[in-house]
Amino acid sequence: IKELTVFQNLYYNAKLCFNNYTEERIKQIVELALVDFDLLEARDLNVGDAFTTILSGGQRKRLNIALELIREPSILFVDEPTSGLSSADSEKVIILLKRQALKGKLVITNIHQPSSDVFKMLDKLLVMDQGGLVIYYGNPVSAITYFKRASHYADAEESECLSCGNINAEQILRIVEARVVDVNGRLTRKRKTTPEEWYQRYLREIDVRVQQTQREHEDVIPKTNFGIPNHFEQFKIFLSRDVMAKFHNKQYLFINALEAPLLAFILAFFTKNFTYTDGIPRYIFGENPNIPAFLFMAVIVALFLGLIVSAEEIFKDRKILKREKFLNLSRSSYLFQKLSFCSVFRHYNPWFLF
């Protein structure tokens, strides 16, 4: 939620996930998450959005991961966690994911163009070719030598630079997608090794070894402390979060505080009618012929005030609803909270018209 701070986003997310925890315990979990994800300095900063960049790209990525990991999931799928980040921020994000893997969590992510340091931090590498065919699974560093040997490279046993120790992960893609050269020395559109050929090689050389090393084990469902609150508790959490977000939004408060008096002044100015007695203008309510028009327009404006901002309440929370739908939260609690908030907060506005 862009109007809330980093701490508040994590706090309300934890409140919706741990019904059996006390208030102090939830705050301890949030503070620990701030330390683990290197967000302590940004604790009291508003998240903002694409137009009001308060957090850096790396901080925003780490916050998104923290919002998921604070629920203590056993398996985490992360889609391109390093895209759009600098090399330093990318390395920080991967270190955080690596730390979660060391805690016993299964972290699955897809990364495009990883740096040498990021590539070395991966535990296992899965390479897929066109059509979703698996062509490699195993140690990331060994993937370099595997594809070099398959393509008969002279330096097939060298997986990294001998002078600097860096690994160029992109050479895997260059080897896999290598094109045939015609008699004139020009590259053709035909690949030297088709995806099906790479897949068959994988089945012969890698998949057999993987299956041989698999050990039989009993599937055990990991314990979790996850527990959603009841409907009334969800209503209170939603209401508290929404009120906090609204009072952090200065533009929202300014518009809602100003629109009712401004419309009331404009309506009164154009419907007020003076009568002249001995050349002196006097206003007599009972003799104003615009009273019926005023009452009609007052009703229309009152309806307008209730709709102008309320119409976007649920629409702007679309991303939040998508994130929280996997928690199986009550939609009725969310909708009733919105209805209650809009009814109370906007109740005073139409009275300016009268």
Short mmCIF file of the C-alpha atoms (twelve columns), coordinates in Angstrom:
data_MODEL
# 
_entry.id   MODEL 
# 
loop_
_atom_site.group_PDB 
_atom_site.id 
_atom_site.type_symbol 
_atom_site.label_atom_id 
_atom_site.label_alt_id 
_atom_site.label_comp_id 
_atom_site.label_asym_id 
_atom_site.label_seq_id 
_atom_site.Cartn_x 
_atom_site.Cartn_y 
_atom_site.Cartn_z 
_atom_site.pdbx_PDB_model_num 
ATOM 1   C CA . ILE A 1   0.000   0.000   0.000   1 
ATOM 2   C CA . LYS A 2   1.758   3.111   -1.244  1 
ATOM 3   C CA . GLU A 3   0.403   5.445   1.466   1 
ATOM 4   C CA . LEU A 4   1.719   3.315   4.334   1 
ATOM 5   C CA . THR A 5   5.270   3.022   5.591   1 
ATOM 6   C CA . VAL A 6   7.426   -0.069  5.163   1 
ATOM 7   C CA . PHE A 7   6.802   -1.069  8.781   1 
ATOM 8   C CA . GLN A 8   3.038   -0.595  8.503   1 
ATOM 9   C CA . ASN A 9   2.815   -2.700  5.331   1 
ATOM 10  C CA . LEU A 10  4.630   -5.572  7.019   1 
ATOM 11  C CA . TYR A 11  2.686   -5.107  10.253  1 
ATOM 12  C CA . TYR A 12  -0.795  -5.330  8.723   1 
ATOM 13  C CA . ASN A 13  0.284   -8.218  6.509   1 
ATOM 14  C CA . ALA A 14  1.469   -10.107 9.595   1 
ATOM 15  C CA . LYS A 15  -1.773  -9.291  11.437  1 
ATOM 16  C CA . LEU A 16  -3.729  -11.013 8.662   1 
ATOM 17  C CA . CYS A 17  -1.492  -14.098 8.792   1 
ATOM 18  C CA . PHE A 18  -0.974  -14.858 12.491  1 
ATOM 19  C CA . ASN A 19  -4.218  -14.878 14.414  1 
ATOM 20  C CA . ASN A 20  -2.701  -16.792 17.339  1 
ATOM 21  C CA . TYR A 21  0.144   -14.327 17.951  1 
ATOM 22  C CA . THR A 22  0.082   -11.472 20.435  1 
ATOM 23  C CA . GLU A 23  0.616   -7.860  19.416  1 
ATOM 24  C CA . GLU A 24  4.153   -7.865  20.821  1 
ATOM 25  C CA . ARG A 25  5.042   -11.082 18.999  1 
ATOM 26  C CA . ILE A 26  3.802   -9.679  15.673  1 
ATOM 27  C CA . LYS A 27  5.879   -6.522  16.124  1 
ATOM 28  C CA . GLN A 28  8.931   -8.670  16.905  1 
ATOM 29  C CA . ILE A 29  8.402   -10.612 13.662  1 
ATOM 30  C CA . VAL A 30  8.141   -7.366  11.692  1 
ATOM 31  C CA . GLU A 31  11.262  -5.889  13.288  1 
ATOM 32  C CA . LEU A 32  13.172  -9.101  12.550  1 
ATOM 33  C CA . ALA A 33  12.016  -8.971  8.919   1 
ATOM 34  C CA . LEU A 34  13.247  -5.375  8.639   1 
ATOM 35  C CA . VAL A 35  16.689  -6.479  9.813   1 
ATOM 36  C CA . ASP A 36  16.812  -9.641  7.681   1 
ATOM 37  C CA . PHE A 37  15.851  -7.808  4.495   1 
ATOM 38  C CA . ASP A 38  18.027  -4.758  5.118   1 
ATOM 39  C CA . LEU A 39  15.033  -2.416  5.357   1 
ATOM 40  C CA . LEU A 40  15.701  -0.975  8.802   1 
ATOM 41  C CA . GLU A 41  16.772  2.409   7.414   1 
ATOM 42  C CA . ALA A 42  13.586  2.601   5.331   1 
ATOM 43  C CA . ARG A 43  11.378  1.565   8.259   1 
ATOM 44  C CA . ASP A 44  9.377   4.808   8.454   1 
ATOM 45  C CA . LEU A 45  9.416   5.740   4.762   1 
ATOM 46  C CA . ASN A 46  6.220   5.635   2.729   1 
ATOM 47  C CA . VAL A 47  6.324   3.012   -0.006  1 
ATOM 48  C CA . GLY A 48  5.072   5.347   -2.760  1 
ATOM 49  C CA . ASP A 49  4.448   4.304   -6.339  1 
ATOM 50  C CA . ALA A 50  6.026   4.638   -9.795  1 
ATOM 51  C CA . PHE A 51  5.299   8.386   -9.854  1 
ATOM 52  C CA . THR A 52  6.461   9.121   -6.299  1 
ATOM 53  C CA . THR A 53  9.677   7.144   -5.969  1 
ATOM 54  C CA . ILE A 54  10.560  7.128   -2.285  1 
ATOM 55  C CA . LEU A 55  12.065  3.654   -2.030  1 
ATOM 56  C CA . SER A 56  14.771  2.489   -4.399  1 
ATOM 57  C CA . GLY A 57  14.170  -0.387  -6.786  1 
ATOM 58  C CA . GLY A 58  16.156  -2.758  -4.604  1 
ATOM 59  C CA . GLN A 59  14.278  -1.750  -1.457  1 
ATOM 60  C CA . ARG A 60  10.947  -2.221  -3.223  1 
ATOM 61  C CA . LYS A 61  11.994  -5.722  -4.373  1 
ATOM 62  C CA . ARG A 62  13.122  -6.667  -0.877  1 
ATOM 63  C CA . LEU A 63  9.864   -5.365  0.590   1 
ATOM 64  C CA . ASN A 64  7.805   -7.461  -1.835  1 
ATOM 65  C CA . ILE A 65  9.806   -10.552 -0.896  1 
ATOM 66  C CA . ALA A 66  9.479   -9.730  2.811   1 
ATOM 67  C CA . LEU A 67  5.686   -9.443  2.469   1 
ATOM 68  C CA . GLU A 68  5.634   -13.021 1.201   1 
ATOM 69  C CA . LEU A 69  8.255   -14.511 3.511   1 
ATOM 70  C CA . ILE A 70  6.786   -12.986 6.652   1 
ATOM 71  C CA . ARG A 71  4.053   -15.635 6.343   1 
ATOM 72  C CA . GLU A 72  6.766   -18.321 6.692   1 
ATOM 73  C CA . PRO A 73  6.016   -20.283 3.502   1 
ATOM 74  C CA . SER A 74  7.859   -23.544 2.863   1 
ATOM 75  C CA . ILE A 75  8.105   -22.906 -0.897  1 
ATOM 76  C CA . LEU A 76  8.672   -19.528 -2.532  1 
ATOM 77  C CA . PHE A 77  8.380   -18.781 -6.255  1 
ATOM 78  C CA . VAL A 78  10.118  -15.543 -7.272  1 
ATOM 79  C CA . ASP A 79  9.703   -14.170 -10.782 1 
ATOM 80  C CA . GLU A 80  12.776  -12.293 -12.055 1 
ATOM 81  C CA . PRO A 81  13.868  -10.775 -8.718  1 
ATOM 82  C CA . THR A 82  16.856  -8.986  -10.282 1 
ATOM 83  C CA . SER A 83  15.180  -7.404  -13.322 1 
ATOM 84  C CA . GLY A 84  15.597  -3.634  -13.450 1 
ATOM 85  C CA . LEU A 85  18.078  -3.558  -10.572 1 
ATOM 86  C CA . SER A 86  21.708  -2.557  -10.428 1 
ATOM 87  C CA . SER A 87  24.335  -5.244  -9.954  1 
ATOM 88  C CA . ALA A 88  24.720  -4.319  -6.280  1 
ATOM 89  C CA . ASP A 89  20.975  -4.446  -5.595  1 
ATOM 90  C CA . SER A 90  20.661  -7.695  -7.562  1 
ATOM 91  C CA . GLU A 91  23.320  -9.307  -5.421  1 
ATOM 92  C CA . LYS A 92  21.585  -8.130  -2.225  1 
ATOM 93  C CA . VAL A 93  18.287  -9.665  -3.328  1 
ATOM 94  C CA . ILE A 94  19.913  -13.004 -4.219  1 
ATOM 95  C CA . ILE A 95  21.778  -13.051 -0.897  1 
ATOM 96  C CA . LEU A 96  18.434  -12.638 0.884   1 
ATOM 97  C CA . LEU A 97  16.936  -15.509 -1.108  1 
ATOM 98  C CA . LYS A 98  20.035  -17.617 -0.431  1 
ATOM 99  C CA . ARG A 99  19.629  -16.940 3.272   1 
ATOM 100 C CA . GLN A 100 16.059  -18.220 3.123   1 
ATOM 101 C CA . ALA A 101 17.234  -21.376 1.342   1 
ATOM 102 C CA . LEU A 102 19.766  -21.980 4.111   1 
ATOM 103 C CA . LYS A 103 16.884  -21.796 6.596   1 
ATOM 104 C CA . GLY A 104 15.280  -24.802 4.915   1 
ATOM 105 C CA . LYS A 105 12.914  -23.080 2.508   1 
ATOM 106 C CA . LEU A 106 12.666  -24.102 -1.143  1 
ATOM 107 C CA . VAL A 107 13.251  -21.009 -3.306  1 
ATOM 108 C CA . ILE A 108 12.536  -21.296 -7.034  1 
ATOM 109 C CA . THR A 109 13.334  -18.320 -9.245  1 
ATOM 110 C CA . ASN A 110 13.984  -17.482 -12.877 1 
ATOM 111 C CA . ILE A 111 16.811  -15.090 -13.675 1 
ATOM 112 C CA . HIS A 112 17.863  -13.545 -16.966 1 
ATOM 113 C CA . GLN A 113 21.469  -12.474 -17.508 1 
ATOM 114 C CA . PRO A 114 22.806  -13.194 -14.000 1 
ATOM 115 C CA . SER A 115 26.157  -11.764 -13.019 1 
ATOM 116 C CA . SER A 116 29.042  -14.050 -12.115 1 
ATOM 117 C CA . ASP A 117 28.530  -13.615 -8.360  1 
ATOM 118 C CA . VAL A 118 24.789  -14.216 -8.617  1 
ATOM 119 C CA . PHE A 119 25.336  -17.289 -10.791 1 
ATOM 120 C CA . LYS A 120 27.725  -18.831 -8.267  1 
ATOM 121 C CA . MET A 121 25.197  -18.407 -5.435  1 
ATOM 122 C CA . LEU A 122 22.654  -20.695 -7.093  1 
ATOM 123 C CA . ASP A 123 22.389  -24.188 -5.607  1 
ATOM 124 C CA . LYS A 124 20.837  -25.862 -8.650  1 
ATOM 125 C CA . LEU A 125 20.381  -24.696 -12.226 1 
ATOM 126 C CA . LEU A 126 17.546  -25.749 -14.507 1 
ATOM 127 C CA . VAL A 127 17.909  -24.763 -18.171 1 
ATOM 128 C CA . MET A 128 14.923  -25.033 -20.494 1 
ATOM 129 C CA . ASP A 129 14.931  -24.738 -24.273 1 
ATOM 130 C CA . GLN A 130 12.162  -23.830 -26.692 1 
ATOM 131 C CA . GLY A 131 8.936   -25.698 -26.049 1 
ATOM 132 C CA . GLY A 132 9.706   -26.085 -22.342 1 
ATOM 133 C CA . LEU A 133 12.170  -28.937 -22.902 1 
ATOM 134 C CA . VAL A 134 14.600  -29.431 -20.019 1 
ATOM 135 C CA . ILE A 135 18.177  -29.574 -21.284 1 
ATOM 136 C CA . TYR A 136 20.154  -29.316 -18.038 1 
ATOM 137 C CA . TYR A 137 19.698  -29.752 -14.304 1 
ATOM 138 C CA . GLY A 138 22.467  -29.734 -11.766 1 
ATOM 139 C CA . ASN A 139 25.368  -27.681 -10.470 1 
ATOM 140 C CA . PRO A 140 25.427  -24.199 -12.078 1 
ATOM 141 C CA . VAL A 141 29.200  -24.087 -12.575 1 
ATOM 142 C CA . SER A 142 29.231  -27.582 -14.083 1 
ATOM 143 C CA . ALA A 143 26.687  -26.437 -16.678 1 
ATOM 144 C CA . ILE A 144 29.410  -24.476 -18.477 1 
ATOM 145 C CA . THR A 145 31.630  -27.524 -18.963 1 
ATOM 146 C CA . TYR A 146 28.642  -29.735 -19.823 1 
ATOM 147 C CA . PHE A 147 27.546  -27.595 -22.764 1 
ATOM 148 C CA . LYS A 148 31.138  -26.983 -23.886 1 
ATOM 149 C CA . ARG A 149 31.855  -30.713 -24.001 1 
ATOM 150 C CA . ALA A 150 28.622  -31.344 -25.871 1 
ATOM 151 C CA . SER A 151 29.652  -28.776 -28.496 1 
ATOM 152 C CA . HIS A 152 33.289  -30.018 -28.619 1 
ATOM 153 C CA . TYR A 153 34.913  -26.797 -27.397 1 
ATOM 154 C CA . ALA A 154 38.694  -26.849 -27.070 1 
ATOM 155 C CA . ASP A 155 38.527  -25.348 -23.550 1 
ATOM 156 C CA . ALA A 156 35.658  -27.571 -22.461 1 
ATOM 157 C CA . GLU A 157 37.082  -28.121 -18.966 1 
ATOM 158 C CA . GLU A 158 37.318  -24.392 -18.192 1 
ATOM 159 C CA . SER A 159 34.171  -23.159 -16.481 1 
ATOM 160 C CA . GLU A 160 35.465  -19.753 -15.405 1 
ATOM 161 C CA . CYS A 161 38.038  -17.190 -16.410 1 
ATOM 162 C CA . LEU A 162 41.499  -18.343 -15.296 1 
ATOM 163 C CA . SER A 163 42.691  -14.802 -14.577 1 
ATOM 164 C CA . CYS A 164 39.695  -13.209 -12.804 1 
ATOM 165 C CA . GLY A 165 37.575  -16.213 -11.824 1 
ATOM 166 C CA . ASN A 166 34.369  -14.773 -13.297 1 
ATOM 167 C CA . ILE A 167 31.768  -16.936 -15.017 1 
ATOM 168 C CA . ASN A 168 30.017  -15.755 -18.141 1 
ATOM 169 C CA . ALA A 169 26.593  -17.390 -17.819 1 
ATOM 170 C CA . GLU A 170 25.456  -16.037 -21.175 1 
ATOM 171 C CA . GLN A 171 27.793  -18.395 -23.013 1 
ATOM 172 C CA . ILE A 172 25.357  -21.201 -22.158 1 
ATOM 173 C CA . LEU A 173 22.713  -19.534 -24.307 1 
ATOM 174 C CA . ARG A 174 25.227  -18.861 -27.077 1 
ATOM 175 C CA . ILE A 175 26.213  -22.542 -27.171 1 
ATOM 176 C CA . VAL A 176 22.626  -23.796 -27.048 1 
ATOM 177 C CA . GLU A 177 21.415  -21.431 -29.782 1 
ATOM 178 C CA . ALA A 178 24.507  -21.664 -32.007 1 
ATOM 179 C CA . ARG A 179 23.628  -21.382 -35.713 1 
ATOM 180 C CA . VAL A 180 24.910  -23.334 -38.690 1 
ATOM 181 C CA . VAL A 181 27.338  -21.477 -40.992 1 
ATOM 182 C CA . ASP A 182 26.855  -21.907 -44.745 1 
ATOM 183 C CA . VAL A 183 29.615  -22.314 -47.362 1 
ATOM 184 C CA . ASN A 184 29.923  -18.530 -47.638 1 
ATOM 185 C CA . GLY A 185 30.593  -18.105 -43.929 1 
ATOM 186 C CA . ARG A 186 27.178  -16.613 -43.198 1 
ATOM 187 C CA . LEU A 187 24.997  -17.628 -40.298 1 
ATOM 188 C CA . THR A 188 21.811  -19.441 -41.220 1 
ATOM 189 C CA . ARG A 189 18.591  -19.701 -39.226 1 
ATOM 190 C CA . LYS A 190 19.157  -23.407 -38.602 1 
ATOM 191 C CA . ARG A 191 20.489  -24.388 -35.199 1 
ATOM 192 C CA . LYS A 192 23.424  -26.754 -34.842 1 
ATOM 193 C CA . THR A 193 21.596  -28.675 -32.144 1 
ATOM 194 C CA . THR A 194 17.811  -28.689 -32.026 1 
ATOM 195 C CA . PRO A 195 15.882  -28.479 -28.730 1 
ATOM 196 C CA . GLU A 196 14.866  -32.130 -29.115 1 
ATOM 197 C CA . GLU A 197 18.514  -33.193 -29.489 1 
ATOM 198 C CA . TRP A 198 19.513  -31.247 -26.382 1 
ATOM 199 C CA . TYR A 199 16.604  -32.862 -24.519 1 
ATOM 200 C CA . GLN A 200 17.613  -36.382 -25.582 1 
ATOM 201 C CA . ARG A 201 21.176  -35.708 -24.437 1 
ATOM 202 C CA . TYR A 202 19.808  -34.542 -21.086 1 
ATOM 203 C CA . LEU A 203 17.816  -37.762 -20.699 1 
ATOM 204 C CA . ARG A 204 20.894  -39.885 -21.487 1 
ATOM 205 C CA . GLU A 205 23.510  -38.099 -19.407 1 
ATOM 206 C CA . ILE A 206 21.792  -36.189 -16.610 1 
ATOM 207 C CA . ASP A 207 18.297  -37.448 -15.895 1 
ATOM 208 C CA . VAL A 208 19.550  -40.988 -15.281 1 
ATOM 209 C CA . ARG A 209 22.090  -39.769 -12.709 1 
ATOM 210 C CA . VAL A 210 19.491  -37.593 -10.994 1 
ATOM 211 C CA . GLN A 211 17.113  -40.515 -10.612 1 
ATOM 212 C CA . GLN A 212 19.878  -42.783 -9.319  1 
ATOM 213 C CA . THR A 213 20.826  -40.306 -6.583  1 
ATOM 214 C CA . GLN A 214 17.267  -39.748 -5.423  1 
ATOM 215 C CA . ARG A 215 16.638  -41.279 -2.042  1 
ATOM 216 C CA . GLU A 216 13.316  -42.548 -0.883  1 
ATOM 217 C CA . HIS A 217 11.885  -40.455 1.897   1 
ATOM 218 C CA . GLU A 218 8.585   -39.991 3.644   1 
ATOM 219 C CA . ASP A 219 6.658   -36.893 2.642   1 
ATOM 220 C CA . VAL A 220 6.098   -34.766 5.711   1 
ATOM 221 C CA . ILE A 221 3.952   -31.661 5.632   1 
ATOM 222 C CA . PRO A 222 5.958   -28.913 7.379   1 
ATOM 223 C CA . LYS A 223 4.393   -27.257 10.379  1 
ATOM 224 C CA . THR A 224 3.290   -23.675 10.021  1 
ATOM 225 C CA . ASN A 225 2.056   -20.974 12.372  1 
ATOM 226 C CA . PHE A 226 -0.101  -19.456 9.659   1 
ATOM 227 C CA . GLY A 227 -3.664  -18.748 10.756  1 
ATOM 228 C CA . ILE A 228 -6.104  -16.160 9.436   1 
ATOM 229 C CA . PRO A 229 -8.308  -14.185 11.866  1 
ATOM 230 C CA . ASN A 230 -12.071 -14.535 12.036  1 
ATOM 231 C CA . HIS A 231 -14.322 -12.268 9.968   1 
ATOM 232 C CA . PHE A 232 -14.734 -9.615  12.658  1 
ATOM 233 C CA . GLU A 233 -10.990 -9.438  13.331  1 
ATOM 234 C CA . GLN A 234 -10.358 -9.130  9.598   1 
ATOM 235 C CA . PHE A 235 -12.878 -6.283  9.476   1 
ATOM 236 C CA . LYS A 236 -11.014 -4.432  12.240  1 
ATOM 237 C CA . ILE A 237 -7.634  -4.974  10.577  1 
ATOM 238 C CA . PHE A 238 -8.922  -3.836  7.182   1 
ATOM 239 C CA . LEU A 239 -10.545 -0.767  8.750   1 
ATOM 240 C CA . SER A 240 -7.447  0.177   10.731  1 
ATOM 241 C CA . ARG A 241 -5.247  -0.233  7.653   1 
ATOM 242 C CA . ASP A 242 -7.584  1.795   5.448   1 
ATOM 243 C CA . VAL A 243 -7.915  4.643   7.954   1 
ATOM 244 C CA . MET A 244 -4.142  4.771   8.381   1 
ATOM 245 C CA . ALA A 245 -3.620  4.864   4.610   1 
ATOM 246 C CA . LYS A 246 -6.194  7.631   4.135   1 
ATOM 247 C CA . PHE A 247 -4.687  9.858   6.817   1 
ATOM 248 C CA . HIS A 248 -1.254  9.424   5.251   1 
ATOM 249 C CA . ASN A 249 -2.645  10.620  1.907   1 
ATOM 250 C CA . LYS A 250 -2.556  14.418  2.209   1 
ATOM 251 C CA . GLN A 251 -4.037  14.950  -1.250  1 
ATOM 252 C CA . TYR A 252 -7.005  12.734  -0.418  1 
ATOM 253 C CA . LEU A 253 -7.679  14.623  2.823   1 
ATOM 254 C CA . PHE A 254 -7.340  18.014  1.148   1 
ATOM 255 C CA . ILE A 255 -9.763  17.185  -1.665  1 
ATOM 256 C CA . ASN A 256 -12.362 15.654  0.643   1 
ATOM 257 C CA . ALA A 257 -12.147 18.533  3.106   1 
ATOM 258 C CA . LEU A 258 -12.419 21.190  0.402   1 
ATOM 259 C CA . GLU A 259 -14.907 19.795  -2.110  1 
ATOM 260 C CA . ALA A 260 -18.031 19.980  0.077   1 
ATOM 261 C CA . PRO A 261 -17.602 23.609  1.271   1 
ATOM 262 C CA . LEU A 262 -16.564 24.709  -2.217  1 
ATOM 263 C CA . LEU A 263 -19.573 23.123  -3.918  1 
ATOM 264 C CA . ALA A 264 -21.860 24.481  -1.189  1 
ATOM 265 C CA . PHE A 265 -20.513 28.003  -1.721  1 
ATOM 266 C CA . ILE A 266 -20.925 27.799  -5.509  1 
ATOM 267 C CA . LEU A 267 -24.449 26.416  -5.203  1 
ATOM 268 C CA . ALA A 268 -25.494 29.052  -2.663  1 
ATOM 269 C CA . PHE A 269 -23.941 31.878  -4.676  1 
ATOM 270 C CA . PHE A 270 -25.832 31.092  -7.866  1 
ATOM 271 C CA . THR A 271 -29.200 30.337  -6.220  1 
ATOM 272 C CA . LYS A 272 -29.293 33.259  -3.807  1 
ATOM 273 C CA . ASN A 273 -31.822 35.949  -4.777  1 
ATOM 274 C CA . PHE A 274 -32.087 39.473  -3.343  1 
ATOM 275 C CA . THR A 275 -35.209 41.624  -3.143  1 
ATOM 276 C CA . TYR A 276 -34.892 45.390  -3.081  1 
ATOM 277 C CA . THR A 277 -36.839 47.521  -0.612  1 
ATOM 278 C CA . ASP A 278 -36.363 51.280  -1.038  1 
ATOM 279 C CA . GLY A 279 -33.248 50.510  -3.078  1 
ATOM 280 C CA . ILE A 280 -31.764 48.389  -0.305  1 
ATOM 281 C CA . PRO A 281 -31.033 44.727  -1.193  1 
ATOM 282 C CA . ARG A 282 -32.509 42.246  1.296   1 
ATOM 283 C CA . TYR A 283 -32.438 38.476  1.312   1 
ATOM 284 C CA . ILE A 284 -35.675 36.805  2.393   1 
ATOM 285 C CA . PHE A 285 -35.611 33.031  2.274   1 
ATOM 286 C CA . GLY A 286 -39.370 32.665  1.810   1 
ATOM 287 C CA . GLU A 287 -39.376 34.974  -1.202  1 
ATOM 288 C CA . ASN A 288 -36.450 33.275  -2.992  1 
ATOM 289 C CA . PRO A 289 -37.817 31.685  -6.203  1 
ATOM 290 C CA . ASN A 290 -34.666 29.511  -6.528  1 
ATOM 291 C CA . ILE A 291 -35.382 27.408  -3.421  1 
ATOM 292 C CA . PRO A 292 -36.840 24.419  -5.383  1 
ATOM 293 C CA . ALA A 293 -33.877 24.500  -7.775  1 
ATOM 294 C CA . PHE A 294 -31.496 24.730  -4.811  1 
ATOM 295 C CA . LEU A 295 -33.048 21.702  -3.092  1 
ATOM 296 C CA . PHE A 296 -32.912 19.671  -6.298  1 
ATOM 297 C CA . MET A 297 -29.270 20.548  -6.991  1 
ATOM 298 C CA . ALA A 298 -28.367 19.951  -3.327  1 
ATOM 299 C CA . VAL A 299 -29.611 16.366  -3.581  1 
ATOM 300 C CA . ILE A 300 -27.683 15.829  -6.830  1 
ATOM 301 C CA . VAL A 301 -24.476 17.288  -5.369  1 
ATOM 302 C CA . ALA A 302 -24.882 15.197  -2.197  1 
ATOM 303 C CA . LEU A 303 -25.024 12.042  -4.326  1 
ATOM 304 C CA . PHE A 304 -22.075 13.284  -6.364  1 
ATOM 305 C CA . LEU A 305 -19.976 13.808  -3.236  1 
ATOM 306 C CA . GLY A 306 -20.614 10.246  -2.147  1 
ATOM 307 C CA . LEU A 307 -19.656 8.795   -5.512  1 
ATOM 308 C CA . ILE A 308 -16.762 10.936  -6.713  1 
ATOM 309 C CA . VAL A 309 -14.116 9.354   -4.490  1 
ATOM 310 C CA . SER A 310 -15.876 6.171   -3.348  1 
ATOM 311 C CA . ALA A 311 -15.989 4.899   -6.924  1 
ATOM 312 C CA . GLU A 312 -12.240 4.196   -6.918  1 
ATOM 313 C CA . GLU A 313 -11.992 2.660   -3.457  1 
ATOM 314 C CA . ILE A 314 -12.052 -0.991  -4.544  1 
ATOM 315 C CA . PHE A 315 -10.548 -0.409  -7.985  1 
ATOM 316 C CA . LYS A 316 -7.335  1.082   -6.600  1 
ATOM 317 C CA . ASP A 317 -6.955  -1.875  -4.201  1 
ATOM 318 C CA . ARG A 318 -6.901  -4.350  -7.076  1 
ATOM 319 C CA . LYS A 319 -3.220  -5.251  -6.626  1 
ATOM 320 C CA . ILE A 320 -3.679  -5.749  -2.896  1 
ATOM 321 C CA . LEU A 321 -6.682  -8.000  -3.454  1 
ATOM 322 C CA . LYS A 322 -4.705  -10.092 -5.939  1 
ATOM 323 C CA . ARG A 323 -1.909  -10.543 -3.414  1 
ATOM 324 C CA . GLU A 324 -4.231  -11.377 -0.525  1 
ATOM 325 C CA . LYS A 325 -6.630  -13.683 -2.360  1 
ATOM 326 C CA . PHE A 326 -4.223  -16.591 -1.743  1 
ATOM 327 C CA . LEU A 327 -4.692  -16.072 2.001   1 
ATOM 328 C CA . ASN A 328 -8.376  -17.034 1.704   1 
ATOM 329 C CA . LEU A 329 -9.453  -13.873 3.490   1 
ATOM 330 C CA . SER A 330 -13.083 -12.846 3.750   1 
ATOM 331 C CA . ARG A 331 -14.214 -10.615 0.893   1 
ATOM 332 C CA . SER A 332 -17.353 -9.714  2.831   1 
ATOM 333 C CA . SER A 333 -15.221 -8.303  5.670   1 
ATOM 334 C CA . TYR A 334 -13.276 -6.218  3.178   1 
ATOM 335 C CA . LEU A 335 -16.410 -4.894  1.440   1 
ATOM 336 C CA . PHE A 336 -18.205 -4.178  4.723   1 
ATOM 337 C CA . GLN A 337 -15.147 -2.273  5.931   1 
ATOM 338 C CA . LYS A 338 -15.146 -0.156  2.773   1 
ATOM 339 C CA . LEU A 339 -18.861 0.532   3.136   1 
ATOM 340 C CA . SER A 340 -18.498 1.478   6.802   1 
ATOM 341 C CA . PHE A 341 -15.542 3.754   6.187   1 
ATOM 342 C CA . CYS A 342 -17.130 5.573   3.249   1 
ATOM 343 C CA . SER A 343 -20.417 5.980   5.114   1 
ATOM 344 C CA . VAL A 344 -18.821 7.494   8.210   1 
ATOM 345 C CA . PHE A 345 -16.084 9.522   6.544   1 
ATOM 346 C CA . ARG A 346 -18.368 11.147  3.980   1 
ATOM 347 C CA . HIS A 347 -21.367 11.586  6.267   1 
ATOM 348 C CA . TYR A 348 -20.443 15.164  7.117   1 
ATOM 349 C CA . ASN A 349 -19.957 16.360  3.514   1 
ATOM 350 C CA . PRO A 350 -23.603 16.807  2.398   1 
ATOM 351 C CA . TRP A 351 -24.404 18.886  5.505   1 
ATOM 352 C CA . PHE A 352 -22.374 21.744  4.058   1 
ATOM 353 C CA . LEU A 353 -25.080 22.064  1.416   1 
ATOM 354 C CA . PHE A 354 -27.740 22.825  3.979   1 
# 
